[in-house]
Amino acid sequence: MPSYAGPTAPSRSGDVAGTLRLLAYLVVALVLIALDHRGGWLDKARAQASLLVQPLWMVAGWPGQVVEKVQDDAGTLAHLTEENTRLRNEALVNNARLARLQAVSAENARLRELMGAAEQGRLDVQLASILDIDLDPTRQRLVINAGRGDGVHVGQSVIDAGGLMGQVIEATPMHSTVLLLTDASHALPVTVARTGVRVVAYGTGERNRLALQNVPMSSDIKVGDTVVSSGLGGRFPAGFVVGTIETLRPDDSRAFLIGDVRPAARLDRGRNVLLVREVPPEMRAPAAPPTAPDGEDGGAPDANGLAEPAEPPSGPPGEAPEPSGDAAGEAP
């Protein structure tokens, strides 16, 4: 049987070797400390070592830098996207506000033109806003926000800064309907401002054209002449600008001229009109002729401002009518 031996006692030679190695390390450390203190070569060695390992540090830091850059880019992109959306919305709102301001500015300019025209012509006018237009292409009519309660009456002239627009044909307590000059059922006695030639301007159903018909070939009238209201018929005051003659051409019979007149008033734009309440004496229509006896028609104006011709006297042609009543008895 193998015999059991007790624990092996530590070798004294091993302890001595360990102690010697420790002493040697201490000596080397002291020597290095002394040398570093005197010449600083250890700092130089560390600097050289840092230079050698610096590329390793850079390579080791690349993944972290990449991750950080991706995070920064993602945050920047999200911020820029949000900022871009906000700026786009602000731009849309600002554009809408600018368009509104431009519209208000244009409307104010038109209002200044309206009031300037009224002041220049010494007219007593009333400002009214357009509420609606007739969508029927054959009817040229407007609805305004002034009625009988505001003093509006049927037959009242309506103008803008450019010239004559039309007349009131219906008035309710709060609203009124305006028949424009260009309505196909409208006719207006006008005068050529340059020569005083009297013609009639008919509505055509188009917002930018009036028609002249049955103008004698010998009339002193030409393209570019301005036509104004003549005041005949008693419906419109005299002197309001109606438009400018754009074309003149012979009719089919070659006996008369027909022409086109561009209205001076802006019938297809603007939101306000002026109702003429009183005009200067020089623009007032001439007095209506006296009413014929026995209910005869003495040439009263019709609804469109044109005078109906009086009926010819009775009796044989060429003879004057016999006086009646006291007039016959007083004749010598």
BELCOR-V920876 format. One record per helix or strand. SS is the DSSP state (hx for helix, st for strand). FROM is the first residue (numbers start at 1). TO is the last residue. If there is no record, write none. Layout:
ss=(SS SS)
from=(FROM FROM)
to=(TO TO)
This chain:
ss=(hx hx st st hx st st st st st st st st st st hx hx st st hx)
from=(12 41 124 141 148 157 164 176 187 198 210 226 241 256 272 281 293 301 307 326)
to=(39 120 133 144 150 159 171 180 192 203 216 229 250 263 278 283 295 301 307 330)
